[in-house]
Amino acid sequence: MCRALDEMFEESTNKGIQMGIKQGIEQGIEQGIEQGVERGAKNTQIKIAIKMLVRNNQTLEEISEIVGLDLDALRELKKNI
């Protein structure tokens, strides 16, 4: 009887661990997707701001101060716009 209870306990513990791992992975994926979407939206907003500032004849140095990016990162972004 004790052995059967031990086996049942072990089996339910293993299932609980597996379910916990699965749930953790699913939550991690969801959070990763949310963060990726947020970053994409922020990058789009920064690119739009840079385009507007460039059209208004702002220098890269001025744009760098406004959007809070270092000059090299800003130059790379500008190449991709």
Secondary structure, 3 states (H helix, E strand, C coil): CHHHHHHHHHHHHHHHHHHHHHHHHHHHHHHHHHHHHHHHHHHHHHHHHHHHHHHCCCCHHHHHHHHCCCHHHHHHHHHCC
